[in-house]
């Protein structure tokens, strides 16, 4: 009787949604691999849950890195036409990729048919992107596809969920990155999402070191609480003329404006570390630990790091942050190069104060 009295009158959907006791459930699907739920909150945000755990939503703090994962690697490539997107999620990254002016063919790899089915209920979030003739859907695991396929791409977006989720750690291993590298054409670009929340500095460093071990031409881009490992097969450089011209395309400009980025210079301000600064950061560490199929380091360590805070990673990264604007930025007028340097300094100064503000 006491237990019945103390039970809440309405069930709580998820710990992260504990204030949402009466959500609007848009979709629920039970599959062989996952249970997928889509929920709309009272504030109008759409939330995606896999196996009861929140993995994506449409808030600004999430939308920032979703949009960047789409356009960022494409803006670094001179003419990307054939791309692969691993993981559908809420489809925001896929939609941004589809809108990019040079993209002609998109291989979408999604493990769960229920995720595809769920998208019929959120066409307002992605402009019904799955109906685009550019998209070729394959129901498959990202790891399996990269290992078995013979297709080659100009860009691959590798976007697994948090490595603490069972089975996901294998999408952060050295072996997986080697499979991705084989699927990239000369001049190709890869973008890997890396959570910096509920992850220790040690685990972040292992993930960083593992990526760089396969992609030495790496760079690190940052938005609040999320990192993007971005690398090119060839030497890393940024052609300002190409980037600036494509940035002005209406679709790219609108997507960037939706996350508060209004110029190529502001966009480049989100590049936190180039290859030399990354190597300097990793060289000062005693550990050489990598995440491999054999040790599954991230999958077994990160579940115990649930209360780890982003500040513990960022405060160690910032002393090593920076990039050689004059050396890496090609074909840029002097005024543009100076503006980029100002944006780099401004973003670097904002990173810690930003973390102390309430999430939007």
N, C-alpha and C positions, 0 to 999 in steps of 0.2 A: 504493500500500500504506500509506503514511504517513497519507493522508487517511482511508482506511478505519479505521485504528487510532484516529484522533483523533475520528471521528464519535461522537456520544453514542449510547448503547445504545437510548434511547427518544427519539422526536421531541418537540420542544417545540412546543406548540400555538400560543403567542403570546408575544411578549416579556413582556407583563404576567403571563403564566401560566408563566414559565420554571421555577418550582418545581413545577409540575404536569405532570410528564412522562407520566403515565398517567391522563388525565381520563376521566370517564364521559360519553361523547358521547350526549346525549339525542336530538338531531335535527341533520340536515344537509340543506339544500335549496339547489339552484342555480336561480336565477330569471333572468329577463331583466334586471332591474335590480340584483339583489343576490344574494350568497351568504349564507345565514343558518345560523348554528350555535348550538346550545344545549348547554352543557357544565355538568356538576355537579362541583364540586371535592370534594376529600377532606374539607373542613370542612363540606360540605353546602350551600354557596352555589351558586345557579344563575347562570350567566354567559351573556350574549347577545353574539354576535359578528356583525358585518356586514362582509363582505369581509375576514374575518380580523382585524378590529380590534374590541377590546372596547368595547361601547357602553353596557352596563348590567349590573348584577348585583344580588343581593339582600342585600348587606352593609348594615349600618346607615348608613354614610356615604352610600350611594346611596338607600336607602329613605327617608331623611329628606326629600330634596327631591321624590321621587316622590309621597309622601303629601301634602306641602304643595301641590304643583301641582294636586292634585285638590281638596282642601278649601279652601285659602286663598282663591282668587278667589270661590268659592261663598259663603263666609262673609261676604264684603264686599258681596254683592248681597242686596237685601231678599227676593226670592223667585225664585231661578233655577229654571226648569223645563226649558228647552230649551238644550242645550249642545253644543259641538263639541269633540272631542278629536282633534288632528292628530298621528298617530304612535302605533302600538300598543306597540312596544317589549316589555318584559316584562309589560305590562298592569297594573302596580301603580297607576299614576295613574288608569287607566281604572276599575279596581275601586273605588278610593276615591271617584271621581266617581259611580259607579253606586250606591254605598251612601249617598250624601248624601241626606238625607230629602226635600228639595224637588224633586229632579231627576226628571223624567218621561220625557224623550226625549234620547238621546245619538246624535249623528251622529259615527261613528268613521271617520276618513279615514286609510287605510293604503296605502302605495304597493306593497308587496310581498305577493302572495298566499302566498308561503312563510312570511312572518311569522305570518300567520293560521293556516296549517297547523301551524306549530311549536307553537302554543299547546295543541294536543291533548296535548302531552307535559309540560306544566307546569301542569295544572289545580290542583295543590296550592299554587302560588304566587298564583293569582288567584281561587281558588274558582270556576273555570270561568265567569268573567264573560262570555265571549263568547256564552253561551247565554241571557243576560238578555234579556227581551222589550223592555227599554228601548233596546237598542242597534240602530242601523241602520248596517250596515257599507257603506262604499263604497271600492272599490279605485281609488285615484286619488292623484295628487300633491297635497300640501297647497296648493301655490301655484296649481295649475290649478283645484282645487276652489274656493278662495276667489275667484278671478277670474271663474269661469264660473257659479257657483251663485247662485240668488236666495234661498236660505234665510237666515233671520235667527236670531240666537242671543242668549241672555242672558249666556253666558260662552263664551269660546274659549280653550282651552289650546294654545298654539303651542309644540311641543316637538321641534325638530329636533335632530339629533346635532351634534357639534362642527363649527364652520364650516370647519375645515381639510379636511374630507372633500369630495372633488370634487362639485360641484353643490349642496352644502348652503348655501353662502354666500348663495344667492338667497332663502333663507328667513330672512335677517337684514337684508334690504334695506328701504329706505324704501318702495319700490313694493309690496312684499309686505304691509307693515304697513297701507298704505292700503287694500289689498284686505280685510284683516281688519276694519278699521274700518267698512267698508261693510256687513259681515255682522253687526255688532253692533246690537242694539236700543237705544233710549234707556235709559240706566242700565246698559248692558252693561259687562262686565269682561273684560279680556284678561290672560293670564299667559304670559310668554315666558321660557323657561329660558335662562340665559347661563352658559357655563362660565367659571370664573376660574382654571383650571389650563391649563398649556401654551398660554397666551395672554398677550401682552404688555399692559402698561398702555395703550399706545397703541391697540391693537386693541380692548380692553375699552371705552375711552372712545369710540371710533368707534361701536361697537355701542350703547352707552348713549345717545349723542347722536342716533343715527338713530332709536331707539325713541321718545325724547322729542320729536323733531321731528314725529311723527305723533300721539303721545299725550301732550299736555302735562300732563294730570292723572295723572302717573306717580308710582309709589313704588318703592322698592327694598328687597327682602327678602333675607335672607342665611342660608344654612346653610353648613357647612364646604366651601369651595372652589367653591360654586355660588351664583349669584345668580338671583333671580327679578324680572324687570321686570313689574310689575303696574300696570295703569292702568284707570281708569273713563272712560266716554264723558263723563259729567257730572262735576261737581266731586267731588274725592276727599274722602270723609268716612267714618267708621266708626261705625255705630250699635251701641253696646255692648250694649243690651238684646237686639237681634236676634241678634247674634253669640253672646252668652253663652247664650241660650236654645237656639240650634241646636247649640252646642258640647256641650251636655249630652245630645244624642241619643246613644243607646248606640253606634251605628256610628261617629259622629264621635269620640266620647270614646275608644272603643277604638283607632281608627286613630291618634289623636294620642298616646295613651299608648304605643303601640308604637314611637314615635320620641322618647319622653321628654318629651312636652309634656302637662301635666296640668291646665292651667287656661287660661281665655281670656287672663289676664294674661301667662302664659308664652308663649302663642302670639303675642301682640302684641309681645313682646320681640324677635321676629325681624324686625320692621320696622326697617330700618336708616336709611332716608332718606325724607322726604316730598318733595313737589314743590319747596318753597322751598330745602331743603338740596341737592337735586339740581341746581337751577339755579345755586346758589352754587358747587357743585363744578365744573360745566361752564363757568361764566363765567370761572374763573381760568385756563382753558387758552387758548393762542393759536390752536390749530388749530380749524377749523370743519368738519373732514372728516366726511363721511357715507358710509355704505355703500349704494351704489346699484347698479342693474342695469348701468349703464354702466362703473363702475370696478371692481366685484367686489372691493372693497378687502380684506374679511376672508378671502375664499377664497384670494387670492394672497399675503397676508401671514402668516396664522396657521400655514401649514405650516413656516415658518422659525422659529417660536417654540416649538418642542417642549420646550425646556428652561426656558422661562419659568416663574417661580414665583408662586404665588398671593399670597405676602407682598408682592410688588412692587405689586400692585393694592391690597390691603387697607390697607397702611400709608399710602397716599395718600388712600384713602376716609375713614378713621377721623377725621381732623381735621374733616371736613365732615359727619360722621354726626349723626343726631338727627332728631326730629320733634316737632311741636307737639301734645303730648298734649291740652292743654286746648282747643285750637282744633279738632282733627280728631276727637277722641273725643266722640261725642254720647250723651246719655242715660246717662251713667255716674255712679254714686254716687262721692262724693269718695274713699271708701276704695278703690274699684276703680281710680280714676284714679291715686292715689298708688302702688298696687301695680304698675300698668303702668309708671310712671316708674322704679320700682325694678328691674323686669325689663329695661327698656331699658338702664339703666346696667349691670346685671349682664352682659347678653349682650355689650354693647360691650367690657367689660373682659375677656371670655373669648376674644374672636375671635383675637387673635394667639397667646396661649398654646395655644389649641386646635390651631392649625396646626402647632405644634411637637411635638404628641403623635403617637405611632404611629397609623396608621389602624386603626379597629376591624375 
